[in-house]
Amino acid sequence: MKARNSYKIANRTRALDGLIDPLGRSERRVQRILESLRTEILEGGGGPNLRIRQVFRTPREIFRLELELPQLGYQRTTLLDRDALEELLAEDSIRAVVGMSSLES
């Protein structure tokens, strides 16, 4: 029989997130989101299923990334700032899949 209140913690680093400073926690969250986007783009979200549009110029540049995976009946929309978008497109494999045709302003 299982002891009461003995839950497995799937990701212990997230359990300790409340103890680190908010900027560090925010940066880790951004990295998890970018890694998730990279994975989805490389697994079939490129070409006509991906659109990147600039939605704001001031006070900060914000881009809207729309990713559609029709085989899963799935659509993902993510807002990114200029730094996060450049970090996402820094890898050559991502840049090749995305192509400059999906960048719109």
C-alpha positions as CSV (number, residue, x, y, z in Angstrom):
1,M,0.0,0.0,0.0
2,K,1.2,3.5,-0.9
3,A,1.9,5.9,2.0
4,R,-0.3,8.9,2.1
5,N,1.0,12.2,0.7
6,S,3.9,10.5,-1.1
7,Y,3.7,11.9,-4.6
8,K,6.3,11.5,-7.2
9,I,7.7,14.8,-8.4
10,A,8.1,14.6,-12.2
11,N,10.5,17.4,-12.5
12,R,12.3,18.3,-9.3
13,T,13.9,21.4,-10.8
14,R,10.4,22.9,-11.3
15,A,9.5,22.1,-7.7
16,L,12.4,24.4,-6.7
17,D,11.4,27.2,-9.1
18,G,9.8,29.2,-6.3
19,L,13.1,29.5,-4.5
20,I,15.1,31.1,-7.4
21,D,14.9,34.7,-8.5
22,P,12.1,35.6,-10.9
23,L,14.5,36.6,-13.8
24,G,16.2,33.2,-13.7
25,R,12.9,31.5,-13.6
26,S,11.6,33.6,-16.6
27,E,14.7,32.8,-18.6
28,R,14.3,29.0,-18.0
29,R,10.7,29.3,-19.1
30,V,11.7,31.1,-22.3
31,Q,14.2,28.4,-23.1
32,R,11.6,25.6,-22.6
33,I,9.2,27.4,-24.9
34,L,11.9,27.9,-27.6
35,E,13.0,24.3,-27.3
36,S,9.4,23.1,-27.7
37,L,9.0,25.4,-30.8
38,R,12.2,24.0,-32.3
39,T,11.0,20.5,-31.9
40,E,7.6,21.1,-33.4
41,I,9.0,23.1,-36.4
42,L,11.6,20.4,-37.2
43,E,8.9,17.6,-36.9
44,G,6.8,19.0,-39.7
45,G,5.7,22.5,-38.9
46,G,7.7,24.2,-41.6
47,G,6.8,25.6,-45.0
48,P,3.2,26.5,-45.5
49,N,2.2,25.4,-42.0
50,L,4.3,28.2,-40.4
51,R,3.8,32.0,-40.4
52,I,5.7,34.6,-38.6
53,R,4.3,38.1,-38.5
54,Q,5.3,41.3,-36.8
55,V,2.4,42.6,-34.8
56,F,4.0,45.5,-32.8
57,R,6.9,47.8,-33.6
58,T,6.8,50.1,-30.6
59,P,7.4,50.2,-27.6
60,R,8.9,46.7,-28.3
61,E,9.0,44.6,-31.4
62,I,6.6,41.6,-31.0
63,F,6.2,38.8,-33.5
64,R,3.4,36.3,-33.7
65,L,4.4,32.7,-34.7
66,E,1.6,30.6,-36.0
67,L,2.3,26.9,-36.3
68,E,-0.3,24.5,-37.7
69,L,0.0,20.7,-37.6
70,P,-3.0,19.5,-39.7
71,Q,-2.2,15.8,-39.2
72,L,-2.8,16.3,-35.4
73,G,-5.6,18.9,-35.8
74,Y,-3.4,21.3,-33.9
75,Q,-2.6,25.0,-34.1
76,R,-0.2,26.9,-31.9
77,T,0.2,30.6,-31.6
78,T,3.1,32.1,-29.7
79,L,4.1,35.7,-29.2
80,L,7.9,36.3,-29.2
81,D,10.0,39.4,-28.8
82,R,12.9,40.2,-31.3
83,D,15.5,38.5,-29.0
84,A,13.6,35.3,-28.6
85,L,12.8,35.1,-32.4
86,E,16.5,35.6,-33.3
87,E,17.5,32.9,-30.8
88,L,14.9,30.6,-32.3
89,L,16.2,31.3,-35.8
90,A,19.9,31.1,-34.8
91,E,20.1,27.4,-35.7
92,D,20.7,26.7,-39.4
93,S,18.3,23.7,-39.3
94,I,15.5,25.9,-38.1
95,R,16.3,28.7,-40.5
96,A,16.3,26.3,-43.4
97,V,12.9,24.9,-42.5
98,V,11.4,28.3,-41.7
99,G,12.7,30.0,-44.8
100,M,12.4,33.7,-45.3
101,S,9.1,33.4,-47.1
102,S,7.2,32.8,-43.9
103,L,8.4,36.1,-42.4
104,E,5.8,38.8,-42.9
105,S,5.5,42.3,-41.4
